Amino acid sequence: MTDQFAGDSGTRDDSSPDSDADGSTEADSFEYVEEAAAAERSDDADGSADASNDPADAGTDPVDETHDPNESDESDDDRPVVHDLAPDCTRADVEVGAHYHAEVNGVVDYGVFVDVSDSVSGLVHESNLSGSYEVGDRLVVKLEEVRENGDVAFDDVDLQDYRTEIVEHEPTIARIRGLKPAENVTVEGEIVQAKQTGGPTIFAVSDATGIVSCAAFEEAGVRAYPDIEVGDLVRVEGDVETREDALQIEVDSMQPLKDERARSARERIDETLAERSEPADVDPLIEWEAFEPIREDLIEVARRLRRTVLEGRPIRARHHADGDGMCAAIPVQYALENFIRDVHEDADAPRHLFKRLPSKAPYYEMEDVTRDLNFALGGRARHGQKLPLLLMLDNGSTEEDVPAYENLAHYDIPIVAVDHHHPDPEAVEPLLDAHVNPYLHGEDYRITTGMMCVELARLIDPTIDGELDHVPAVAGLSDRSKADAMSEYLSLAADAGYDRSHVLDIGEALDYAAHWLRYSEGKTLVNDVLDVNCPDPDRHGELVEFLSERAERDVERQIDAVEEHVEHERLASGARLYRIDLDEYAHRFTYPAPGKTTGKLHDTKVEETGDPVITIGYGPDFAVLRSDGVRLDIPTMVTELNEELPGAGVSGGGHLVVGSIKFVKGRRSEVIETLVGKMADAEIDEALSSATVLED
């Protein structure tokens, strides 16, 4: 046993029956019970001696059996102290000059060897013996010397009256971060997962420096330590071994921490959690005054996400299935998976603890939340995981998200939203644990979610700095940002080797891939297209070229199909309004989807006319809206349509110039005409744009 091996002492029986003068037998039993150890052991420890060490035989009385054990805990007791060490005590728990209860483990010509604990032994030289002893006899010894070679020397002492103090071992607590194979260690931490396999029970233990799996075996398929659950603080002892390229502790003992030990461990873990949760100290990619208050919010989100990983809670990310949404999600996924890998000793942890899925709708649909909740509850039931934190990216700020959030509110699922769509803070913030949105700081959609999440990723994992310099430009062009900072982001991308043309192609390729991926993550494909954590630059270039060319071909075919059916009128405000019935005249169930088709048609009309333009692409029960130079305020229009057309079932939202709505199929004409009337009254604002016609 090494000095690190430790634990609560459990029950120990050091009895050695011998005959008394009248022929009866005695047994000295020593029980270690944490809550009342001193009281339970004082009767046996204070002044007792084995009959085989009878004074008549040995010529001495090694202990005084007449002293009152009930006085052993009194603070004014000036009797000498004899320490009774718990079995797991080590040399760190003894000191020269102190007295100890000992047991003889060997008799030699030059003395006797004694144990004062399982791992602390030494010699009482014959010159220091006051009687004769046999193996198993108990006596009181004094520690005389610990020699340079590690040998320990004791003296046999004759104490007529003494009191016993029980010494529990406080082991060296190893940090999970830095464990090495073949070590025997003691760790303290929180159970963050308890999974029953066909063999051992696997407990994941976090001490905030890291998380390690601990395998405890009762019998095949039987739950070990059934009273220990997720959230409990425990002390684990065992050997560190390697299993499938991951470190794992083979458990010798696992005990829940209670009272002062639990409080001490919790304080230590919380302090370490606070330290390791701190985001990286990195400068933003560009100087941008409008972004500064938003970055402060992102620092708080980074802190929360890092802490979530350190606590062993899974993260489930939902993002809008478009270019900006993927520019937001991919960097954050990259950063969080790196951090998960750094925290966990299990190399597969990133795959199990981070899940990313796209959402087609511009809000969190009940279908999506039902799938997510079912997945989370299944993970808890099958794998003993905590319920996840939900991370909403480029989505999640509107009133349409509330029903899904209310569904999650029945469970312990924190929600964080980073979005740039026009928010309804009064509706969503009571249900969110953190909310980042430029509108909350007087800004708008021009600060895209991709721009924000690149900074968020760098705060989570600074090692990826330099790999994301092109992503804000891709996000900005994909989401039609007219921010003043776009020129700086494009310059940053160019310095990293991505000229404006290539940035545009990446955005088109992302959109094309997202269309065909539908509800799938497409991790490797999307990473290669965006060139984030892509191991092959040549493959990235070839893939972007192929996908963007296919996208361009399909868009041209679609525009050719709808062009002659576009309806045009001039509004009283001077803006041009274009309408197209996508259900009748567009290719369906292929690329581009209605939103992309409407957007490309709108870009064409803006470039052709140079005037303020509004474009509506509609189907049986939906309409896609784009505008340039006109302040539509689509979220407000949706609210007004609901009030003016009860029963039409209008829902949706978006930005001031980009959005979509849904409605009851039979009320389409009313909804569209009422919508057009509101557009005619909208204010002309040439600074607003949804088109991708940007100056070089």
C-alpha positions as CSV (number, residue, x, y, z in Angstrom):
1,M,0.0,0.0,0.0
2,T,1.3,3.4,-0.9
3,D,1.0,6.6,1.0
4,Q,-1.7,7.8,-1.4
5,F,-3.9,4.8,-0.7
6,A,-6.6,5.8,1.7
7,G,-10.2,5.8,2.7
8,D,-12.5,5.6,5.7
9,S,-11.4,2.9,8.0
10,G,-14.5,0.7,8.0
11,T,-14.4,-2.0,10.6
12,R,-11.3,-3.5,12.1
13,D,-11.0,-6.4,14.5
14,D,-7.6,-6.8,16.0
15,S,-8.6,-9.2,18.7
16,S,-6.3,-11.9,20.0
17,P,-8.0,-14.3,22.4
18,D,-5.8,-15.7,25.2
19,S,-6.6,-17.5,28.4
20,D,-7.1,-15.6,31.6
21,A,-6.1,-17.0,34.9
22,D,-9.6,-18.4,35.3
23,G,-9.6,-20.0,31.9
24,S,-11.9,-17.5,30.2
25,T,-11.1,-15.8,26.9
26,E,-11.1,-12.1,25.9
27,A,-11.0,-10.3,22.5
28,D,-9.9,-6.8,21.9
29,S,-12.0,-5.6,19.0
30,F,-11.5,-2.3,17.3
31,E,-14.4,-0.8,15.3
32,Y,-13.9,2.3,13.2
33,V,-17.2,4.2,12.8
34,E,-16.8,7.7,11.5
35,E,-19.7,9.3,13.4
36,A,-18.8,7.9,16.8
37,A,-15.4,6.3,16.5
38,A,-13.9,7.7,19.7
39,A,-16.9,6.6,21.8
40,E,-17.1,3.2,20.3
41,R,-13.4,2.4,20.7
42,S,-12.5,4.0,24.0
43,D,-13.6,0.9,26.0
44,D,-11.2,-1.3,24.1
45,A,-8.3,1.0,23.5
46,D,-7.9,2.8,26.8
47,G,-5.7,0.7,29.0
48,S,-6.5,-2.7,27.7
49,A,-3.9,-5.5,27.3
50,D,-3.9,-9.0,26.1
51,A,-3.9,-11.8,28.7
52,S,-0.8,-13.3,27.1
53,N,1.1,-10.2,28.3
54,D,0.1,-10.9,31.9
55,P,2.2,-8.9,34.4
56,A,3.0,-12.0,36.3
57,D,4.7,-13.4,33.2
58,A,6.3,-10.3,31.8
59,G,7.2,-8.7,35.0
60,T,5.5,-5.4,34.1
61,D,2.1,-3.8,33.7
62,P,2.1,-2.3,30.2
63,V,-1.3,-0.6,30.6
64,D,-3.5,0.5,33.4
65,E,-6.9,-1.1,33.0
66,T,-8.4,0.9,35.9
67,H,-8.6,4.3,34.2
68,D,-12.0,5.7,33.3
69,P,-12.5,5.7,29.5
70,N,-15.3,8.1,29.7
71,E,-12.8,10.8,30.6
72,S,-10.8,10.3,27.5
73,D,-12.5,13.1,25.6
74,E,-12.2,15.8,28.3
75,S,-10.2,18.8,27.2
76,D,-8.5,19.1,30.6
77,D,-7.3,15.5,30.7
78,D,-3.6,15.7,31.2
79,R,-2.9,12.0,30.9
80,P,-0.4,10.9,28.2
81,V,-2.0,10.3,24.8
82,V,-1.7,7.0,22.9
83,H,-2.7,7.2,19.3
84,D,-4.7,4.5,17.7
85,L,-4.1,4.7,14.0
86,A,-6.8,3.7,11.4
87,P,-5.6,0.9,9.2
88,D,-5.0,3.2,6.2
89,C,-2.7,5.6,8.1
90,T,0.7,6.2,6.6
91,R,4.0,7.6,7.8
92,A,2.6,11.1,7.2
93,D,0.3,10.4,10.1
94,V,3.0,9.5,12.7
95,E,5.6,11.6,14.5
96,V,8.7,10.9,16.5
97,G,8.1,10.9,20.2
98,A,4.4,10.0,20.1
99,H,2.9,6.9,21.6
100,Y,0.9,4.3,19.5
101,H,-1.1,1.2,20.0
102,A,0.7,-1.6,18.2
103,E,0.4,-5.3,17.3
104,V,3.3,-7.7,17.1
105,N,3.6,-9.2,13.6
106,G,6.9,-11.0,14.0
107,V,9.3,-12.2,16.7
108,V,13.1,-12.4,16.0
109,D,16.2,-12.9,18.1
110,Y,16.9,-9.2,18.3
111,G,13.4,-8.0,19.1
112,V,9.9,-7.9,17.7
113,F,8.3,-6.2,14.7
114,V,5.1,-4.3,15.3
115,D,2.4,-2.7,13.1
116,V,0.8,0.5,14.1
117,S,-1.2,0.5,10.9
118,D,-1.4,-1.5,7.7
119,S,1.5,0.3,6.1
120,V,3.5,1.6,9.1
121,S,5.7,-1.0,10.8
122,G,8.9,-1.1,12.7
123,L,11.2,-2.9,15.1
124,V,11.3,-2.8,18.9
125,H,14.8,-3.8,19.6
126,E,15.4,-6.4,22.4
127,S,17.2,-3.8,24.4
128,N,14.0,-1.7,24.5
129,L,11.6,-4.6,25.3
130,S,10.1,-4.6,28.8
131,G,8.5,-8.1,28.4
132,S,8.2,-11.1,26.1
133,Y,5.7,-11.1,23.2
134,E,4.2,-13.4,20.6
135,V,2.7,-12.6,17.2
136,G,-0.7,-11.0,17.7
137,D,0.0,-9.5,21.1
138,R,-0.8,-5.8,21.5
139,L,1.3,-3.3,23.3
140,V,1.9,0.5,23.6
141,V,5.1,1.8,21.8
142,K,6.8,5.1,21.4
143,L,8.2,6.1,18.0
144,E,11.9,6.7,18.6
145,E,13.3,7.2,15.1
146,V,12.6,7.1,11.4
147,R,16.0,6.4,9.8
148,E,17.2,7.7,6.4
149,N,16.7,4.2,4.9
150,G,13.1,4.3,5.9
151,D,13.4,1.9,8.9
152,V,11.3,2.8,11.9
153,A,12.4,2.2,15.5
154,F,10.0,1.9,18.4
155,D,10.4,1.5,22.2
156,D,8.2,-0.6,24.4
157,V,6.7,1.7,27.0
158,D,5.0,1.1,30.3
159,L,2.2,3.6,30.8
160,Q,0.2,3.2,34.0
161,D,-2.6,5.6,32.9
162,Y,-3.3,7.1,29.5
163,R,-6.0,8.2,27.1
164,T,-6.5,7.0,23.5
165,E,-7.0,9.3,20.5
166,I,-8.1,7.8,17.3
167,V,-6.3,9.0,14.2
168,E,-8.1,8.8,10.9
169,H,-5.9,8.9,7.8
170,E,-6.3,12.0,5.6
171,P,-4.8,10.8,2.3
172,T,-3.1,12.8,-0.3
173,I,-5.9,13.7,-2.7
174,A,-4.8,13.3,-6.3
175,R,-5.9,15.7,-9.0
176,I,-7.7,13.9,-11.8
177,R,-6.0,16.1,-14.3
178,G,-2.5,14.5,-14.5
179,L,-3.3,11.0,-13.4
180,K,-0.9,8.4,-14.8
181,P,-1.2,4.7,-15.4
182,A,-0.1,2.2,-12.6
183,E,-0.6,4.8,-9.9
184,N,-2.6,3.9,-6.7
185,V,-4.6,7.1,-6.0
186,T,-7.3,8.6,-3.9
187,V,-9.5,11.2,-5.6
188,E,-12.5,13.2,-4.3
189,G,-15.2,14.6,-6.6
190,E,-18.8,14.6,-7.7
191,I,-20.5,11.7,-9.4
192,V,-21.5,13.2,-12.8
193,Q,-22.6,9.9,-14.4
194,A,-23.4,6.4,-13.2
195,K,-23.7,3.8,-16.0
196,Q,-24.4,0.1,-15.5
197,T,-22.7,-2.2,-18.0
198,G,-22.9,-5.9,-18.4
199,G,-19.9,-6.1,-16.2
200,P,-18.9,-3.3,-13.8
201,T,-20.6,-0.1,-12.9
202,I,-18.9,2.9,-14.4
203,F,-19.0,6.1,-12.4
204,A,-17.7,9.3,-13.9
205,V,-16.1,11.5,-11.2
206,S,-15.3,15.2,-11.6
207,D,-13.0,17.2,-9.3
208,A,-13.2,20.2,-11.6
209,T,-9.6,19.6,-12.7
210,G,-10.8,16.7,-14.9
211,I,-13.3,13.9,-15.2
212,V,-12.3,10.2,-15.0
213,S,-14.2,6.9,-15.3
214,C,-14.1,4.7,-12.2
215,A,-15.0,1.0,-12.7
216,A,-16.5,-0.7,-9.6
217,F,-17.4,-4.4,-9.7
218,E,-20.0,-6.1,-7.5
219,E,-20.8,-8.9,-9.9
220,A,-21.5,-9.0,-13.7
221,G,-24.4,-6.6,-14.5
222,V,-25.1,-5.8,-10.8
223,R,-25.0,-2.2,-9.7
224,A,-22.0,-1.5,-7.4
225,Y,-22.5,1.0,-4.6
226,P,-26.3,1.3,-5.2
227,D,-26.7,4.0,-2.6
228,I,-24.3,6.4,-4.5
229,E,-26.1,8.5,-7.2
230,V,-25.3,11.3,-9.6
231,G,-24.6,14.5,-7.7
232,D,-23.1,12.7,-4.7
233,L,-19.6,13.7,-3.4
234,V,-17.4,10.7,-3.0
235,R,-13.9,9.6,-2.1
236,V,-12.5,6.9,-4.5
237,E,-9.4,4.8,-4.0
238,G,-8.0,2.5,-6.6
239,D,-5.4,1.8,-9.3
240,V,-5.2,3.9,-12.5
241,E,-5.2,1.7,-15.6
242,T,-5.6,2.2,-19.3
243,R,-8.8,0.9,-21.0
244,E,-9.2,1.4,-24.7
245,D,-6.8,4.3,-24.8
246,A,-8.5,6.1,-21.8
247,L,-7.5,6.3,-18.2
248,Q,-9.8,4.6,-15.7
249,I,-9.6,4.0,-12.0
250,E,-10.2,0.4,-10.9
251,V,-12.1,1.0,-7.7
252,D,-10.9,-0.5,-4.4
253,S,-13.3,1.5,-2.4
254,M,-15.8,4.3,-2.9
255,Q,-17.4,6.2,0.0
256,P,-19.8,9.1,0.2
257,L,-18.4,12.2,1.8
258,K,-20.4,13.6,4.6
259,D,-20.5,16.6,7.0
260,E,-17.2,18.5,7.2
261,R,-15.5,16.3,4.6
262,A,-18.3,17.0,2.2
263,R,-18.2,20.7,2.9
264,S,-14.5,20.8,2.5
265,A,-14.6,18.9,-0.8
266,R,-17.4,21.0,-2.1
267,E,-15.5,24.2,-1.3
268,R,-12.4,22.9,-3.0
269,I,-14.3,21.7,-6.1
270,D,-16.2,25.0,-6.4
271,E,-13.0,27.0,-6.1
272,T,-11.4,25.0,-8.8
273,L,-14.5,25.1,-11.0
274,A,-14.5,28.9,-10.7
275,E,-10.9,29.0,-11.8
276,R,-11.1,26.6,-14.7
277,S,-14.4,28.1,-15.9
278,E,-12.8,31.4,-16.6
279,P,-12.7,32.2,-20.3
280,A,-9.5,32.8,-22.1
281,D,-8.0,36.3,-22.1
282,V,-8.0,37.0,-25.9
283,D,-8.5,40.2,-27.8
284,P,-11.4,40.4,-30.3
285,L,-10.5,39.8,-33.9
286,I,-11.3,43.4,-34.8
287,E,-11.8,46.7,-33.0
288,W,-15.6,47.3,-33.1
289,E,-17.2,49.6,-30.5
290,A,-20.7,48.3,-31.2
291,F,-19.6,44.8,-30.4
292,E,-18.0,45.6,-27.0
293,P,-21.1,45.2,-24.8
294,I,-22.1,42.1,-26.7
295,R,-18.7,40.6,-26.0
296,E,-19.2,41.1,-22.3
297,D,-22.3,38.9,-22.6
298,L,-20.4,36.3,-24.6
299,I,-17.7,36.1,-21.8
300,E,-20.5,35.1,-19.4
301,V,-21.8,32.5,-21.8
302,A,-18.2,31.1,-22.3
303,R,-17.9,30.9,-18.5
304,R,-21.1,29.0,-18.3
305,L,-20.3,26.6,-21.1
306,R,-16.9,25.8,-19.7
307,R,-18.4,25.2,-16.3
308,T,-21.0,22.9,-17.9
309,V,-18.2,20.8,-19.4
310,L,-16.3,20.7,-16.1
311,E,-19.5,19.5,-14.3
312,G,-19.9,16.7,-16.7
313,R,-23.2,17.9,-18.2
314,P,-23.8,17.2,-21.9
315,I,-24.5,20.0,-24.3
316,R,-27.1,19.9,-27.1
317,A,-26.8,22.6,-29.7
318,R,-29.6,23.7,-32.1
319,H,-28.8,26.2,-34.8
320,H,-30.6,27.7,-37.8
321,A,-29.9,25.5,-40.9
322,D,-28.4,28.3,-43.0
323,G,-24.9,29.8,-43.6
324,D,-24.9,32.1,-40.6
325,G,-26.2,29.3,-38.4
326,M,-23.5,27.0,-39.4
327,C,-20.8,29.7,-39.1
328,A,-22.1,30.1,-35.5
329,A,-22.3,26.4,-34.6
330,I,-19.2,24.9,-36.1
331,P,-16.6,27.1,-34.3
332,V,-18.4,26.6,-31.0
333,Q,-18.6,22.9,-31.5
334,Y,-14.9,22.8,-32.4
335,A,-14.0,24.8,-29.2
336,L,-16.2,22.8,-26.9
337,E,-15.1,19.4,-28.2
338,N,-11.5,20.5,-27.6
339,F,-12.3,21.5,-24.1
340,I,-14.3,18.3,-23.4
341,R,-11.3,16.3,-24.6
342,D,-9.0,18.3,-22.3
343,V,-11.2,17.7,-19.3
344,H,-12.1,14.1,-19.8
345,E,-9.8,11.2,-19.6
346,D,-12.1,9.3,-22.1
347,A,-11.2,10.1,-25.7
348,D,-14.7,9.4,-26.8
349,A,-16.2,12.0,-24.4
350,P,-16.7,14.7,-27.1
351,R,-18.8,12.4,-29.2
352,H,-21.0,11.5,-26.2
353,L,-21.3,14.9,-24.6
354,F,-21.8,17.3,-27.5
355,K,-24.6,17.0,-30.0
356,R,-25.4,19.5,-32.8
357,L,-28.5,19.5,-34.9
358,P,-29.9,22.0,-37.4
359,S,-33.4,23.5,-37.2
360,K,-35.2,24.4,-40.5
361,A,-37.6,26.8,-38.9
362,P,-36.5,30.2,-37.6
363,Y,-37.7,29.2,-34.2
364,Y,-37.5,26.1,-31.9
365,E,-40.3,23.9,-33.1
366,M,-42.3,21.5,-30.9
367,E,-41.1,18.7,-33.1
368,D,-37.5,19.6,-32.5
369,V,-37.9,20.0,-28.7
370,T,-39.7,16.7,-28.4
371,R,-36.9,14.9,-30.2
372,D,-34.3,16.7,-28.1
373,L,-36.1,15.9,-24.8
374,N,-36.7,12.3,-25.7
375,F,-33.0,11.9,-26.6
376,A,-31.9,13.6,-23.3
377,L,-34.2,11.5,-21.1
378,G,-33.0,8.3,-22.9
379,G,-29.4,9.3,-22.3
380,R,-30.1,9.7,-18.6
381,A,-32.0,6.4,-18.4
382,R,-29.5,4.3,-20.4
383,H,-26.2,5.9,-19.6
384,G,-26.7,7.7,-16.3
385,Q,-26.0,11.1,-17.8
386,K,-27.1,14.4,-16.5
387,L,-29.7,16.2,-18.5
388,P,-28.1,18.5,-21.1
389,L,-27.7,22.2,-21.4
390,L,-29.5,23.4,-24.5
391,L,-27.5,25.9,-26.6
392,M,-29.6,27.8,-29.2
393,L,-27.6,29.5,-31.9
394,D,-28.9,31.9,-34.6
395,N,-32.3,31.0,-33.2
396,G,-34.3,31.1,-29.9
397,S,-35.0,34.8,-29.2
398,T,-38.7,35.1,-30.2
399,E,-42.1,34.4,-28.8
400,E,-42.5,31.5,-31.1
401,D,-39.8,29.7,-29.1
402,V,-41.7,29.9,-25.8
403,P,-43.9,26.8,-26.1
404,A,-40.8,24.6,-26.7
405,Y,-39.0,26.3,-23.8
406,E,-42.0,25.8,-21.5
407,N,-41.8,22.1,-22.4
408,L,-38.2,21.9,-21.2
409,A,-39.0,23.8,-18.0
410,H,-40.4,20.6,-16.6
411,Y,-36.9,19.2,-16.5
412,D,-33.4,20.3,-15.3
413,I,-32.3,21.6,-18.7
414,P,-30.7,25.0,-18.7
415,I,-31.1,27.1,-21.9
416,V,-28.7,29.5,-23.4
417,A,-29.5,31.5,-26.6
418,V,-27.1,33.4,-28.8
419,D,-29.1,35.0,-31.6
420,H,-29.4,38.1,-33.8
421,H,-33.1,37.8,-34.9
422,H,-35.4,40.5,-33.5
423,P,-36.1,39.3,-30.0
424,D,-39.1,39.2,-27.6
425,P,-37.1,39.5,-24.4
426,E,-40.2,39.8,-22.2
427,A,-41.4,36.5,-23.5
428,V,-38.2,34.4,-23.6
429,E,-35.9,35.7,-20.9
430,P,-37.9,34.2,-17.9
431,L,-37.2,30.8,-19.5
432,L,-33.5,31.4,-20.5
433,D,-30.5,31.1,-18.3
434,A,-28.5,33.4,-20.6
435,H,-29.5,35.5,-23.6
436,V,-27.1,37.2,-26.1
437,N,-28.6,39.4,-28.8
438,P,-27.4,42.6,-30.4
439,Y,-30.9,44.1,-30.1
440,L,-30.6,44.0,-26.4
441,H,-27.8,46.6,-26.7
442,G,-29.4,48.9,-29.3
443,E,-27.8,47.1,-32.2
444,D,-29.5,44.9,-34.9
445,Y,-29.2,41.9,-37.2
446,R,-26.1,43.3,-38.9
447,I,-24.0,41.8,-36.1
448,T,-24.6,38.2,-37.1
449,T,-24.6,35.2,-34.9
450,G,-21.6,33.8,-36.7
451,M,-19.6,36.9,-35.9
452,M,-20.6,36.5,-32.2
453,C,-19.9,32.8,-32.0
454,V,-16.4,33.0,-33.5
455,E,-15.6,35.2,-30.5
456,L,-17.4,32.9,-28.2
457,A,-15.4,29.9,-29.5
458,R,-12.1,31.8,-29.0
459,L,-13.1,32.6,-25.4
460,I,-13.8,28.9,-24.8
461,D,-10.7,27.5,-26.4
462,P,-7.9,29.9,-27.3
463,T,-5.9,27.2,-29.0
464,I,-8.1,27.6,-32.1
465,D,-7.1,31.2,-32.4
466,G,-6.0,31.9,-36.0
467,E,-8.2,29.1,-37.5
468,L,-11.4,31.1,-37.6
469,D,-10.3,34.4,-39.1
470,H,-12.4,33.9,-42.3
471,V,-15.6,32.7,-40.6
472,P,-17.1,36.1,-39.6
473,A,-16.9,37.3,-43.3
474,V,-18.6,34.1,-44.4
475,A,-21.3,34.6,-41.8
476,G,-21.7,38.3,-42.8
477,L,-22.1,37.6,-46.5
478,S,-24.3,34.6,-45.9
479,D,-26.7,36.6,-43.8
480,R,-26.5,39.8,-45.9
481,S,-24.9,42.0,-43.2
482,K,-24.4,45.6,-44.0
483,A,-22.3,46.2,-40.9
484,D,-19.5,48.8,-41.1
485,A,-17.2,46.1,-39.8
486,M,-17.8,43.9,-42.9
487,S,-14.9,45.5,-44.7
488,E,-12.6,44.7,-41.8
489,Y,-13.8,41.1,-41.7
490,L,-13.3,40.7,-45.4
491,S,-9.8,42.1,-45.0
492,L,-9.1,39.6,-42.2
493,A,-10.3,36.8,-44.4
494,A,-8.2,37.9,-47.2
495,D,-5.1,38.0,-45.0
496,A,-5.9,34.4,-44.0
497,G,-6.0,33.4,-47.7
498,Y,-9.7,33.7,-48.5
499,D,-10.6,36.4,-51.0
500,R,-14.1,37.9,-51.3
501,S,-15.0,35.5,-54.1
502,H,-14.0,32.5,-52.2
503,V,-15.8,33.7,-49.1
504,L,-19.0,34.0,-51.2
505,D,-18.5,30.5,-52.6
506,I,-18.1,29.1,-49.1
507,G,-21.4,30.6,-48.1
508,E,-23.2,29.2,-51.2
509,A,-21.6,25.8,-50.7
510,L,-22.7,25.8,-47.0
511,D,-26.3,26.7,-48.0
512,Y,-26.3,24.0,-50.7
513,A,-25.0,21.4,-48.2
514,A,-27.5,22.4,-45.5
515,H,-30.4,21.9,-48.0
516,W,-29.5,18.3,-48.7
517,L,-28.4,17.5,-45.1
518,R,-31.9,18.5,-44.0
519,Y,-32.1,17.4,-40.3
520,S,-28.6,15.8,-40.2
521,E,-25.5,17.3,-38.6
522,G,-23.1,16.5,-41.4
523,K,-20.2,17.3,-39.2
524,T,-17.2,16.3,-41.3
525,L,-18.8,17.6,-44.6
526,V,-19.7,21.0,-43.1
527,N,-16.3,21.3,-41.4
528,D,-14.6,20.7,-44.7
529,V,-16.8,23.2,-46.5
530,L,-16.2,25.9,-43.9
531,D,-12.6,25.0,-43.6
532,V,-12.7,24.7,-39.8
533,N,-10.8,21.7,-38.4
534,C,-10.4,20.5,-41.9
535,P,-7.2,18.4,-42.3
536,D,-7.0,18.7,-46.1
537,P,-7.0,22.3,-47.6
538,D,-7.1,20.9,-51.1
539,R,-10.3,18.9,-50.4
540,H,-11.8,22.1,-48.9
541,G,-11.1,24.0,-52.1
542,E,-12.4,21.3,-54.4
543,L,-15.5,20.7,-52.3
544,V,-16.4,24.4,-52.2
545,E,-15.9,24.7,-56.0
546,F,-18.1,21.7,-56.7
547,L,-20.9,22.6,-54.3
548,S,-21.0,26.3,-55.1
549,E,-21.1,25.6,-58.9
550,R,-24.0,23.1,-58.4
551,A,-25.8,25.7,-56.2
552,E,-25.3,28.4,-58.9
553,R,-26.6,26.1,-61.6
554,D,-29.7,25.1,-59.7
555,V,-30.4,28.8,-58.7
556,E,-30.2,29.9,-62.3
557,R,-32.6,27.2,-63.4
558,Q,-35.0,28.2,-60.7
559,I,-34.8,32.0,-61.5
560,D,-35.4,31.1,-65.2
561,A,-38.5,29.2,-64.2
562,V,-40.1,31.9,-62.1
563,E,-38.9,35.1,-63.8
564,E,-41.8,35.4,-66.3
565,H,-44.4,34.9,-63.6
566,V,-43.2,37.6,-61.2
567,E,-45.8,40.2,-60.5
568,H,-44.6,43.8,-60.1
569,E,-46.2,47.0,-58.7
570,R,-45.0,50.3,-57.5
571,L,-46.1,51.2,-54.0
572,A,-47.2,54.7,-52.9
573,S,-43.9,55.0,-51.0
574,G,-42.0,54.6,-54.2
575,A,-40.7,51.1,-53.3
576,R,-41.0,48.3,-55.9
577,L,-43.0,45.3,-54.8
578,Y,-42.4,41.9,-56.5
579,R,-44.5,38.8,-55.9
580,I,-44.1,35.2,-57.0
581,D,-46.3,32.2,-56.4
582,L,-43.7,29.6,-55.6
583,D,-46.2,26.8,-55.4
584,E,-47.3,27.3,-58.9
585,Y,-44.1,28.3,-60.8
586,A,-41.0,27.2,-58.9
587,H,-39.4,23.8,-59.0
588,R,-40.4,22.0,-55.8
589,F,-38.6,19.6,-53.4
590,T,-35.2,20.6,-54.8
591,Y,-32.6,23.3,-54.3
592,P,-33.1,26.2,-53.9
593,A,-35.8,26.1,-51.3
594,P,-38.5,28.9,-51.2
595,G,-36.4,31.1,-48.9
596,K,-33.4,30.9,-51.2
597,T,-35.4,31.3,-54.3
598,T,-37.1,34.5,-53.0
599,G,-33.7,35.8,-51.8
600,K,-32.0,35.3,-55.2
601,L,-35.0,36.8,-57.1
602,H,-34.8,39.8,-54.7
603,D,-31.0,40.2,-55.3
604,T,-31.7,40.2,-59.0
605,K,-34.3,43.0,-58.8
606,V,-32.2,45.1,-56.4
607,E,-29.3,44.9,-58.9
608,E,-31.5,45.6,-61.9
609,T,-33.3,48.7,-60.4
610,G,-31.2,50.3,-57.7
611,D,-34.5,51.3,-56.0
612,P,-36.0,50.3,-52.7
613,V,-37.4,46.8,-53.3
614,I,-39.7,44.4,-51.5
615,T,-40.0,40.8,-52.6
616,I,-42.7,38.2,-51.5
617,G,-42.4,34.6,-52.4
618,Y,-45.5,32.7,-51.2
619,G,-46.9,29.2,-51.2
620,P,-50.2,27.7,-50.0
621,D,-49.6,28.5,-46.3
622,F,-46.4,30.5,-46.1
623,A,-44.7,33.6,-47.4
624,V,-41.0,34.6,-47.5
625,L,-40.2,38.3,-47.2
626,R,-37.1,40.3,-48.3
627,S,-36.6,44.1,-48.5
628,D,-34.0,46.6,-49.4
629,G,-34.4,50.3,-48.5
630,V,-37.7,49.7,-46.7
631,R,-38.1,49.3,-42.9
632,L,-40.6,46.4,-42.7
633,D,-40.2,45.4,-39.1
634,I,-41.5,41.9,-39.8
635,P,-42.0,40.8,-36.2
636,T,-44.3,43.7,-35.5
637,M,-46.2,43.0,-38.7
638,V,-46.8,39.4,-37.6
639,T,-48.3,40.7,-34.3
640,E,-50.6,43.1,-36.1
641,L,-51.7,40.5,-38.6
642,N,-52.8,38.2,-35.8
643,E,-54.8,41.0,-34.2
644,E,-56.4,42.1,-37.5
645,L,-57.1,38.6,-38.9
646,P,-58.2,36.3,-36.1
647,G,-58.3,32.7,-37.0
648,A,-55.7,33.2,-39.8
649,G,-53.0,31.5,-37.6
650,V,-50.3,33.9,-38.6
651,S,-46.9,33.1,-37.1
652,G,-43.3,33.7,-37.9
653,G,-40.7,36.4,-37.6
654,G,-37.2,37.4,-38.6
655,H,-35.4,40.7,-38.9
656,L,-36.4,44.1,-40.0
657,V,-35.8,43.2,-43.7
658,V,-35.7,39.4,-43.8
659,G,-38.4,37.0,-42.5
660,S,-41.0,34.4,-43.1
661,I,-44.6,33.8,-42.0
662,K,-47.0,30.9,-41.9
663,F,-50.8,31.0,-42.0
664,V,-53.9,29.0,-42.6
665,K,-54.1,27.9,-46.2
666,G,-57.7,29.1,-46.8
667,R,-56.8,32.7,-45.5
668,R,-53.9,33.2,-47.9
669,S,-55.4,36.0,-50.0
670,E,-56.4,38.0,-46.9
671,V,-53.1,37.6,-45.3
672,I,-51.0,38.5,-48.4
673,E,-53.2,41.6,-49.2
674,T,-53.2,42.8,-45.6
675,L,-49.4,42.3,-45.5
676,V,-48.9,44.3,-48.8
677,G,-51.0,47.1,-47.3
678,K,-48.6,47.3,-44.4
679,M,-45.6,47.2,-46.6
680,A,-47.0,50.1,-48.6
681,D,-47.1,52.2,-45.4
682,A,-43.5,51.1,-44.4
683,E,-40.9,53.8,-44.0
684,I,-38.2,54.1,-46.7
685,D,-34.8,53.6,-45.2
686,E,-32.0,53.2,-47.8
687,A,-29.5,52.1,-45.1
688,L,-31.5,48.8,-44.6
689,S,-30.8,45.9,-47.0
690,S,-31.2,42.2,-47.3
691,A,-29.5,41.9,-50.7
692,T,-26.0,40.5,-51.2
693,V,-25.0,43.3,-53.6
694,L,-22.0,44.6,-51.7
695,E,-19.4,47.0,-52.9
696,D,-16.0,45.5,-53.6
